[in-house]
Every structure is written in C-alpha cells, then in structure tokens.
Amino acid sequence: MSVPSTAELTTTATKTLQRVLAKATSLYPSPDAPLAEPPAGSGLKPVMGSAGFPVIGTTIEALADPLANTMKRFEKYGPVSWSGVLGMNLVTLVGPDAVEAAWMNREKAFSSEQGWEVMIGPFFRRGIMLMDFGEHMHHRRIMQQAFAKPRLEGYLDLMTPHIEKSLAQWQVGDGFPMYTKTKELLLSLASEVFVGSSLSRDENHELEQAFEAAVRGGQAMLRRDVGNFTWARGLRGRERLQEYFRSEIAARRAGDADDLFTVLCHSEDDEGNTFSDEDVVNHMIFVMMAAHDTSTIALSMLTYFLGRDPHWQQRLRDESLALGKPTLDYDDQDALPSLDLAFKETLRLNAPVGMLFRKSIEDTEILGHYIPSGTLVAIHPWATMLREEWWPEPTKFDPDRFSPERREDKVHRFAWSPFGGGAHKCIGLYFGGMEVKSIMHQLLLNFEWSVPDDYELSLEYGTGPTPADGLPIDFRRR
C-alpha cells in the first residue's frame, strides 16, 4: 500500500472527497484575507486569497484539478492571488503581465532553484532548471552546445530508424491506448538518443522504472523517506539513475558517439569550460525528465485533437504526402506549416508543463502586489493560454489562430508561453518540436485514427495534464 500520488488522485474515493470538500467550502468558506500587509508607505496592494481548510488548505483541490482551481481563483481575486497548499502559502500568477514579471525577474528577486526545491528538488537537484543567476547561465552556455542545430540533426539521425521500427510493430485497432504507447515509444527513444545505452532489454526497463519513480516522487502527498511510499520510491529511483550514469562517465568521455550523454561529456562553452562528472549526471537525470514527459504529453494530445478533427488530420496528412519522404530531415519541418500550427495549438490547449515555480528571496512586488521574501510562487502559463481575456474561443481547437493572417498569440509576448520565458526558457524546445513532428509525420503517412463520439477525456496531473485512461483511440493502418 502506498500514499496516493497525484496520478492516483483521480480515483472514485478522491473524487468523492473533492465533492465533499467543495460542498463544505460552499457552506463554510474560508474568509478572504491578505497574504501579508504591505510595508507602510510602500503604495503596494496586498495579495488577496484564502487559506482553505486548516492544515490541508486547498491541497486536494489544487493537486486533483489545478486548472479549475486556478481559474476559480483568477475569477475571484484576479491575476495575483494566494492559497494554502501542502502546508505552505502559495501565490499563483495568471495572465501574461503577471507571468512576464516573474519570468523576466528583472530585480533578481525570484529563485528558480528554491522554487522547485520543495516540489522536485530531491529527485532533480542540480538540473539546469534548478539553478539560479550566474551559475545557471554558466551551465546553460555549456549545455547549449548539446542543442545546437548540428547536434539536433545528429539526434534525429539516431531517432528516425527507431521510430520506424517501433511504429511498424504497433498492434493497432479500436481503443488503441495512444498515451500509453507514446510513453513507451519515447522512453525507448530516450534510451537510444539520450543515453545511447547498449544495455539489455531488462536493464533498460530497470532504468526506465527508476526514471518513472523519480518523476512520480515529486507528486507525493506524504513527502518523507518512509516505507515504499511514492516519495521514497522516487528517492530510490534517483539513486539508481545516479549509480548508472556515474558508472558510464569514463567510457563516455573516451568515446565520440552522438547520443546526448556522450555529447554532454564533451560539451564546452566558448571559453573552454566543461561539465564535471557530477554535473553530467545531474543534467542527464533532469533532461530525461524534462524532454520525455513533455513530448509524451504533447504528441499524444496532438493525436487526440487530430482524431477529433478529421479535417485538420487530413490537412496535415496532405502536407506530409506532398513532401514525398517517408521520414523527416531536420529542415523538412519548414515544409510542414500546418503541422507547426497544430503543434502550437496543442501546447496552448494542453500545456505539457502547466505550472512553474519560483520563490521570492527578497521583498518584491508583482503588478503592484506585495510579495514578501520567502513566498512560493506558481507561474501558470496553462491557465493564461485558456483565458478569453487573451484568446477568442479559448477552448476551441483552432490551429489557424497562429496563422500569419491571424497571429492571435501576438496580443502579448507572453500570451503563448508553453516553453517558459526569460533566462530559464526551455533549452530543449527545438529538440521537443523536432521529436514530436518527426513522429507525427510518420503517423500521418502510415495510420488514420478517430476518437469515438462518446469518449470523454479524463486528465490527471503530474508534470502536466495527462490522459488518465491511456487515451483509447481507434487506429488503423493506411
């Protein structure tokens, strides 16, 4: 028996608890209150919100359906609000102006490292996203070499035959579990392209399980190293990954392969700075999580939206057929403009990373609201991308909203921001787009699919909104 993770919060019992809490909240609402009183004479406004229930605050609501919870608070309190979550006071930011203020961090008042530490620090500590200021930029300059165009082309060369082989083995039919199969495909791709391992199938599976445990660890409600609960399993997963990567460092430094692990062992910036062995280990564990989970969500949900919209599915297929190539080269992405539009719209509707975290390290302000030092802050690009204040018909799948004629995303530089912004903008965004598009091109050429009319999408929440039931879609070969 284990303490439920975020994914497990979609059980019937938990949904019943949510309904009970919602009813109790309506009958005995937590009073509106300021997070903290601004300093006298500052001219700042307090952040308004409510703590929720004693001890648990709004934790159940926030973990089970963070989007609905955030939308409700935005409508009541505006773009800057606070609530009690996991025993802490959490300030949530919605809207392009609010997320811009935190991401650009012009006064260096927010720490990414400290913001993420409470959520995923024990599992992904010292990853590129969990670093700040000068140290972060130092590591980013070195890592950037691993995501330059020549390197991306090399990764695609490794990726393409693996995708072809995997898709050829898919046993498709009605109710094909698209999310589950996408996750399997991208985990195996991570072993091939990121790790470049020559391990046996069982050994690869062990590493994949360790990786999955580390990812799930940050979603635990009981955040202690006890028993075989979710948090503890995550710590053991992290230890196993460290053990493997450390054991391989010497061989990778002596090699010259094109996988990411080997590339990071040799990466250096313009001044000749390189990563230490421990740097490589930490970055590998983080990058595997960041790239694999986001791409899995993006690809499976793009498939879902195209399954609901046969017109767009055929539009993309026609472009892929016109290309006249069974697989993509890197520059072929420019020849598939409709695929790019649909990819962007999928990231808007179902942002693979729904929230990002910071912690204030000095007294500061956002949109004129007082944020005291030590406050945990949640930046919410997903809610921002689904608000009618910035997006016409925000819940409609309409990729043409990104077309040159419309460019609805131009309403604000941070209205569409699934990859973050500022110094911590996702370093692997071009890799992720390349991976999703190369797989989707092959899917369009080899398959047709549809979503049953009576199917209702159910999401659970991990790194981002994820199909809770494996995403059954009716697939057939063309």
C-alpha positions as CSV (number, residue, x, y, z in Angstrom):
1,M,0.0,0.0,0.0
2,S,1.4,3.4,-0.9
3,V,0.3,7.0,-0.3
4,P,-1.5,8.2,-3.4
5,S,0.4,10.2,-5.9
6,T,-1.1,13.0,-8.0
7,A,-2.0,10.4,-10.7
8,E,-3.8,8.3,-8.1
9,L,-5.9,11.3,-7.1
10,T,-8.4,10.5,-9.9
11,T,-9.9,7.5,-8.0
12,T,-13.5,7.4,-7.2
13,A,-12.8,7.9,-3.5
14,T,-10.8,11.0,-4.1
15,K,-13.4,12.5,-6.4
16,T,-16.0,11.8,-3.7
17,L,-13.7,13.6,-1.2
18,Q,-13.4,16.5,-3.6
19,R,-17.2,16.8,-3.8
20,V,-17.4,16.8,0.0
21,L,-14.8,19.4,0.3
22,A,-16.4,21.5,-2.4
23,K,-19.7,21.3,-0.5
24,A,-18.0,22.1,2.8
25,T,-16.2,25.0,1.2
26,S,-19.5,26.5,-0.1
27,L,-21.1,26.1,3.3
28,Y,-18.1,27.2,5.4
29,P,-16.0,29.3,3.0
30,S,-12.5,30.2,4.1
31,P,-12.6,34.0,4.6
32,D,-10.8,36.3,2.2
33,A,-7.6,37.6,3.7
34,P,-4.3,39.3,2.7
35,L,-1.2,37.2,2.4
36,A,0.7,39.9,4.2
37,E,0.2,43.6,4.9
38,P,2.5,45.7,2.6
39,P,5.0,48.0,4.4
40,A,3.6,51.3,5.4
41,G,4.0,53.9,2.7
42,S,5.0,51.4,0.0
43,G,1.9,52.1,-2.0
44,L,1.6,48.3,-2.7
45,K,-1.5,46.3,-2.5
46,P,-1.8,43.1,-0.5
47,V,-2.2,39.8,-2.3
48,M,-5.7,38.5,-1.5
49,G,-6.8,34.9,-1.2
50,S,-7.9,32.3,1.3
51,A,-6.1,29.6,3.2
52,G,-8.6,26.9,2.8
53,F,-9.1,24.2,5.4
54,P,-6.8,24.0,8.4
55,V,-3.6,22.0,7.8
56,I,-4.6,20.7,4.3
57,G,-5.5,24.1,2.9
58,T,-6.6,23.7,-0.7
59,T,-4.2,20.9,-1.4
60,I,-6.8,18.3,-2.5
61,E,-8.4,20.7,-5.0
62,A,-5.0,22.1,-6.2
63,L,-3.5,18.7,-6.9
64,A,-6.6,17.0,-8.3
65,D,-7.6,19.7,-10.7
66,P,-5.1,22.6,-10.7
67,L,-6.6,24.3,-13.8
68,A,-10.1,24.5,-12.4
69,N,-8.8,25.6,-9.0
70,T,-6.6,28.3,-10.6
71,M,-9.4,29.6,-12.9
72,K,-11.7,29.9,-9.9
73,R,-9.2,31.9,-8.0
74,F,-8.4,34.1,-11.0
75,E,-12.1,35.0,-11.4
76,K,-12.4,35.9,-7.7
77,Y,-9.1,37.6,-7.0
78,G,-7.5,38.5,-10.3
79,P,-4.0,37.7,-11.7
80,V,-2.2,37.6,-8.4
81,S,-3.8,35.5,-5.5
82,W,-2.7,33.2,-2.7
83,S,-3.9,29.9,-1.2
84,G,-2.7,27.3,1.3
85,V,-1.2,24.3,-0.4
86,L,0.9,21.4,1.2
87,G,1.2,23.4,4.4
88,M,2.6,26.5,2.6
89,N,1.3,29.8,1.4
90,L,1.3,29.7,-2.4
91,V,0.9,32.8,-4.7
92,T,-0.5,32.0,-8.1
93,L,0.1,34.2,-11.2
94,V,-2.2,34.1,-14.2
95,G,-2.1,36.4,-17.2
96,P,0.7,37.5,-19.5
97,D,1.7,40.6,-17.5
98,A,2.0,38.6,-14.2
99,V,3.9,35.6,-15.7
100,E,6.2,38.0,-17.5
101,A,7.1,39.8,-14.3
102,A,8.2,36.5,-12.6
103,W,9.9,35.0,-15.6
104,M,11.9,38.1,-16.6
105,N,12.8,38.6,-12.9
106,R,14.5,41.9,-13.6
107,E,15.2,42.6,-10.0
108,K,16.5,39.1,-9.4
109,A,14.0,38.7,-6.6
110,F,12.9,35.2,-7.5
111,S,14.9,31.9,-7.2
112,S,14.1,29.0,-9.6
113,E,16.2,26.7,-7.5
114,Q,14.4,27.4,-4.3
115,G,11.0,27.4,-6.0
116,W,11.5,23.9,-7.5
117,E,13.3,22.5,-4.4
118,V,10.1,22.0,-2.4
119,M,8.4,20.3,-5.4
120,I,11.1,18.1,-7.1
121,G,14.4,19.1,-5.6
122,P,15.3,15.7,-4.1
123,F,14.8,14.0,-7.4
124,F,16.2,16.5,-9.9
125,R,18.5,18.6,-7.9
126,R,21.3,20.5,-9.8
127,G,19.4,20.1,-13.1
128,I,19.6,23.1,-15.3
129,M,16.2,24.4,-14.3
130,L,17.1,24.2,-10.6
131,M,19.9,26.7,-10.8
132,D,20.0,30.5,-10.5
133,F,21.6,33.6,-11.9
134,G,25.3,33.4,-12.8
135,E,25.7,29.7,-12.1
136,H,22.6,28.9,-14.2
137,M,24.0,31.0,-17.2
138,H,27.4,29.3,-16.9
139,H,25.8,25.8,-17.1
140,R,23.4,26.9,-19.8
141,R,26.2,28.2,-22.1
142,I,27.9,24.8,-21.9
143,M,24.7,22.8,-22.4
144,Q,23.7,25.0,-25.3
145,Q,26.3,23.2,-27.4
146,A,24.3,20.0,-27.0
147,F,21.3,21.6,-28.6
148,A,22.9,23.4,-31.5
149,K,21.5,22.6,-34.9
150,P,24.3,20.1,-35.9
151,R,23.6,18.2,-32.7
152,L,19.9,18.2,-33.3
153,E,20.4,16.8,-36.7
154,G,22.6,14.0,-35.2
155,Y,19.9,13.2,-32.7
156,L,17.3,13.0,-35.5
157,D,19.5,10.6,-37.4
158,L,19.6,8.3,-34.3
159,M,15.8,8.8,-33.7
160,T,14.4,8.1,-37.2
161,P,15.1,4.4,-37.6
162,H,14.0,3.7,-34.1
163,I,10.7,5.4,-34.7
164,E,10.2,3.5,-38.0
165,K,10.9,0.2,-36.3
166,S,8.6,0.9,-33.3
167,L,5.6,2.1,-35.3
168,A,5.9,-0.9,-37.6
169,Q,5.4,-3.1,-34.5
170,W,2.3,-1.3,-33.2
171,Q,-0.7,-3.6,-33.0
172,V,-3.4,-1.0,-33.7
173,G,-7.2,-1.3,-33.6
174,D,-10.2,0.2,-31.8
175,G,-9.3,1.5,-28.3
176,F,-5.6,1.7,-29.1
177,P,-4.0,3.2,-25.9
178,M,-2.3,6.1,-27.6
179,Y,-0.8,7.8,-24.5
180,T,0.5,4.5,-23.1
181,K,2.1,3.6,-26.4
182,T,3.5,7.1,-26.9
183,K,5.1,6.9,-23.4
184,E,6.7,3.5,-24.2
185,L,8.0,4.8,-27.6
186,L,9.5,8.0,-26.1
187,L,11.1,6.1,-23.1
188,S,12.8,3.8,-25.6
189,L,13.8,6.8,-27.7
190,A,15.3,8.4,-24.6
191,S,17.4,5.3,-24.1
192,E,18.6,5.5,-27.7
193,V,19.1,9.2,-28.2
194,F,19.8,10.5,-24.7
195,V,21.5,7.6,-23.0
196,G,22.8,5.7,-26.1
197,S,22.8,2.6,-23.9
198,S,23.8,-0.9,-25.1
199,L,22.0,-2.4,-22.1
200,S,19.8,-5.5,-22.4
201,R,16.0,-5.0,-22.6
202,D,15.7,-5.9,-18.9
203,E,18.4,-3.5,-17.9
204,N,16.8,-0.7,-19.9
205,H,13.5,-1.5,-18.3
206,E,15.1,-1.2,-14.9
207,L,16.4,2.3,-15.7
208,E,13.1,3.3,-17.2
209,Q,11.4,2.2,-13.9
210,A,13.9,4.2,-11.9
211,F,13.3,7.3,-14.0
212,E,9.5,6.9,-13.7
213,A,9.8,6.6,-9.9
214,A,11.8,9.8,-9.8
215,V,9.2,11.6,-11.8
216,R,6.4,10.4,-9.7
217,G,8.2,11.2,-6.5
218,G,7.5,14.9,-6.7
219,Q,3.8,14.2,-6.9
220,A,3.6,12.5,-3.5
221,M,1.4,13.9,-0.7
222,L,3.5,12.2,2.1
223,R,6.8,13.9,1.4
224,R,9.1,11.7,3.6
225,D,11.5,8.9,3.0
226,V,9.5,6.2,4.7
227,G,8.5,2.7,3.6
228,N,7.8,2.1,0.0
229,F,5.7,5.2,-0.5
230,T,5.8,7.4,-3.6
231,W,8.4,9.8,-2.2
232,A,10.7,7.0,-1.0
233,R,10.4,5.2,-4.3
234,G,11.4,8.4,-6.1
235,L,14.5,8.7,-4.0
236,R,15.5,5.1,-4.7
237,G,14.9,5.8,-8.4
238,R,17.2,8.9,-8.3
239,E,19.9,6.8,-6.6
240,R,19.7,4.1,-9.3
241,L,20.0,6.7,-12.0
242,Q,23.0,8.3,-10.4
243,E,24.6,4.9,-10.0
244,Y,24.2,4.1,-13.7
245,F,25.3,7.5,-15.1
246,R,28.4,7.6,-12.8
247,S,29.5,4.2,-13.8
248,E,29.4,5.2,-17.5
249,I,31.1,8.6,-17.4
250,A,34.7,7.4,-18.1
251,A,33.6,5.4,-21.1
252,R,31.6,8.3,-22.5
253,R,34.4,10.8,-22.0
254,A,36.6,8.4,-24.0
255,G,34.0,8.0,-26.8
256,D,32.7,10.1,-29.6
257,A,29.1,8.9,-30.1
258,D,26.2,11.3,-31.0
259,D,23.9,10.5,-28.0
260,L,23.2,13.3,-25.5
261,F,25.0,11.6,-22.7
262,T,28.3,11.4,-24.6
263,V,27.8,14.9,-26.1
264,L,27.4,16.4,-22.6
265,C,30.6,14.7,-21.5
266,H,32.4,16.7,-24.2
267,S,30.4,20.0,-24.3
268,E,32.3,23.2,-23.6
269,D,31.5,26.9,-24.0
270,D,33.4,29.4,-26.0
271,E,35.9,29.8,-23.1
272,G,36.6,26.1,-22.8
273,N,34.6,25.5,-19.7
274,T,33.2,21.9,-19.4
275,F,30.9,19.9,-17.0
276,S,32.3,17.9,-14.1
277,D,31.3,14.3,-13.8
278,E,28.6,15.2,-11.3
279,D,27.3,18.0,-13.5
280,V,26.8,15.5,-16.3
281,V,25.0,13.0,-14.0
282,N,22.6,15.7,-12.7
283,H,21.9,17.2,-16.1
284,M,21.2,13.8,-17.6
285,I,18.6,12.9,-15.0
286,F,16.9,16.3,-15.3
287,V,16.9,16.4,-19.1
288,M,15.5,12.9,-19.4
289,M,12.5,14.0,-17.3
290,A,12.0,17.4,-19.0
291,A,12.2,16.1,-22.6
292,H,10.5,12.8,-22.2
293,D,7.4,13.8,-20.2
294,T,6.6,17.0,-22.1
295,S,7.0,15.3,-25.5
296,T,4.8,12.4,-24.4
297,I,2.0,14.7,-23.4
298,A,2.3,16.9,-26.5
299,L,2.4,14.1,-29.0
300,S,-0.4,12.0,-27.5
301,M,-2.7,15.1,-27.1
302,L,-1.9,16.3,-30.7
303,T,-3.0,12.9,-31.8
304,Y,-6.2,13.2,-29.7
305,F,-7.1,16.6,-31.2
306,L,-6.5,15.4,-34.8
307,G,-8.6,12.4,-34.0
308,R,-11.5,14.7,-33.0
309,D,-11.0,16.9,-36.1
310,P,-10.7,14.8,-39.4
311,H,-10.4,18.0,-41.5
312,W,-7.2,19.0,-39.7
313,Q,-5.9,15.5,-39.7
314,Q,-6.2,15.2,-43.4
315,R,-4.8,18.7,-43.9
316,L,-1.6,17.6,-42.1
317,R,-1.5,14.3,-44.0
318,D,-1.8,16.1,-47.3
319,E,1.3,18.2,-46.5
320,S,3.2,15.1,-45.4
321,L,2.3,13.3,-48.5
322,A,3.3,16.3,-50.6
323,L,6.7,16.2,-49.0
324,G,7.2,12.8,-50.7
325,K,9.5,11.5,-48.0
326,P,8.8,8.7,-45.5
327,T,10.8,10.3,-42.8
328,L,11.8,13.9,-41.9
329,D,15.2,15.5,-42.1
330,Y,15.7,18.5,-39.8
331,D,15.0,21.2,-42.4
332,D,11.8,19.4,-43.6
333,Q,10.0,20.9,-40.6
334,D,9.7,24.2,-42.5
335,A,7.8,22.4,-45.3
336,L,5.0,21.3,-42.9
337,P,3.5,24.6,-41.8
338,S,0.1,23.1,-40.8
339,L,1.8,20.7,-38.5
340,D,3.5,23.6,-36.8
341,L,0.2,25.4,-36.3
342,A,-1.4,22.2,-34.9
343,F,1.5,21.6,-32.6
344,K,1.4,25.2,-31.2
345,E,-2.4,24.9,-30.7
346,T,-1.9,21.6,-28.8
347,L,0.6,23.2,-26.5
348,R,-1.8,26.1,-25.8
349,L,-4.8,23.8,-25.0
350,N,-2.9,21.2,-23.0
351,A,0.4,22.8,-21.8
352,P,2.8,19.9,-21.0
353,V,4.1,21.9,-18.1
354,G,1.1,23.6,-16.5
355,M,2.8,25.4,-13.7
356,L,6.3,26.5,-13.0
357,F,7.7,27.6,-9.6
358,R,9.8,30.3,-8.1
359,K,10.5,31.5,-4.5
360,S,11.0,35.1,-3.6
361,I,14.3,35.7,-2.0
362,E,13.7,39.3,-1.0
363,D,10.6,41.5,-0.6
364,T,9.3,42.4,-4.0
365,E,6.1,43.1,-6.0
366,I,4.2,41.8,-9.0
367,L,1.7,44.1,-10.7
368,G,1.7,46.3,-7.6
369,H,1.0,43.5,-5.2
370,Y,3.4,43.0,-2.2
371,I,5.2,39.6,-2.3
372,P,7.2,39.1,0.9
373,S,10.5,37.3,1.0
374,G,10.2,33.5,1.3
375,T,7.0,33.2,-0.7
376,L,6.5,30.3,-3.0
377,V,5.1,31.4,-6.4
378,A,3.3,29.4,-9.0
379,I,3.5,30.7,-12.6
380,H,0.5,29.4,-14.6
381,P,1.0,29.7,-18.4
382,W,-1.6,27.0,-19.0
383,A,-4.5,29.0,-17.4
384,T,-3.2,32.1,-19.1
385,M,-3.4,30.4,-22.5
386,L,-7.1,29.4,-21.8
387,R,-8.5,32.7,-20.8
388,E,-10.9,34.6,-23.1
389,E,-9.2,37.9,-22.0
390,W,-6.4,37.0,-24.4
391,W,-7.7,34.2,-26.6
392,P,-11.0,34.2,-28.6
393,E,-12.9,30.9,-28.0
394,P,-10.1,29.7,-25.8
395,T,-11.2,26.1,-25.5
396,K,-11.7,25.5,-29.2
397,F,-9.1,23.6,-31.2
398,D,-8.3,26.2,-33.9
399,P,-4.7,25.9,-35.2
400,D,-5.3,28.7,-37.7
401,R,-5.3,31.2,-34.8
402,F,-1.4,31.0,-35.2
403,S,-1.5,31.6,-39.0
404,P,0.2,34.6,-40.4
405,E,-3.2,36.2,-41.2
406,R,-4.4,36.0,-37.6
407,R,-1.5,35.6,-35.1
408,E,-3.7,35.7,-32.1
409,D,-0.6,35.0,-30.0
410,K,0.7,38.5,-30.8
411,V,-1.7,40.0,-28.3
412,H,1.1,39.8,-25.8
413,R,4.6,38.4,-25.9
414,F,3.7,36.0,-23.0
415,A,0.1,35.2,-24.1
416,W,1.5,31.9,-25.6
417,S,4.4,30.7,-23.4
418,P,4.4,26.9,-23.1
419,F,8.2,26.9,-23.0
420,G,8.5,29.4,-20.3
421,G,10.4,32.7,-20.6
422,G,13.4,34.7,-19.5
423,A,16.7,33.1,-18.5
424,H,15.1,29.7,-17.9
425,K,13.2,29.4,-21.1
426,C,13.3,25.7,-22.1
427,I,16.7,24.9,-23.6
428,G,15.3,21.8,-25.4
429,L,12.3,23.5,-27.1
430,Y,13.7,22.8,-30.6
431,F,14.5,19.2,-29.7
432,G,11.0,18.7,-28.4
433,G,9.4,20.2,-31.5
434,M,11.6,18.1,-33.8
435,E,10.8,14.9,-31.9
436,V,7.1,15.4,-32.0
437,K,7.0,16.4,-35.6
438,S,9.2,13.6,-36.8
439,I,6.9,11.0,-35.2
440,M,3.7,12.7,-36.3
441,H,4.9,12.8,-39.9
442,Q,5.3,9.0,-39.8
443,L,2.0,8.6,-38.0
444,L,0.1,10.6,-40.7
445,L,1.7,8.6,-43.5
446,N,1.1,5.2,-42.0
447,F,-2.1,5.5,-40.0
448,E,-5.6,7.0,-39.8
449,W,-7.4,7.4,-36.5
450,S,-10.5,8.8,-34.8
451,V,-11.8,9.4,-31.3
452,P,-15.1,7.7,-30.5
453,D,-18.0,10.2,-30.3
454,D,-18.9,9.2,-26.8
455,Y,-15.4,9.3,-25.4
456,E,-14.8,11.8,-22.6
457,L,-11.2,12.9,-22.0
458,S,-10.2,12.5,-18.3
459,L,-7.0,14.2,-17.2
460,E,-4.7,13.6,-14.2
461,Y,-1.9,15.9,-13.2
462,G,1.8,15.1,-13.0
463,T,4.4,17.3,-14.7
464,G,1.4,18.4,-16.8
465,P,-2.1,17.4,-17.7
466,T,-2.0,13.7,-18.7
467,P,-4.7,11.3,-20.0
468,A,-5.8,9.2,-17.1
469,D,-7.0,6.2,-19.1
470,G,-4.2,5.6,-21.6
471,L,-6.2,7.7,-24.2
472,P,-8.0,4.9,-26.2
473,I,-8.3,5.9,-29.9
474,D,-9.5,3.9,-32.9
475,F,-6.4,3.4,-35.1
476,R,-5.9,1.6,-38.4
477,R,-3.1,1.3,-40.9
478,R,-3.4,3.1,-44.2
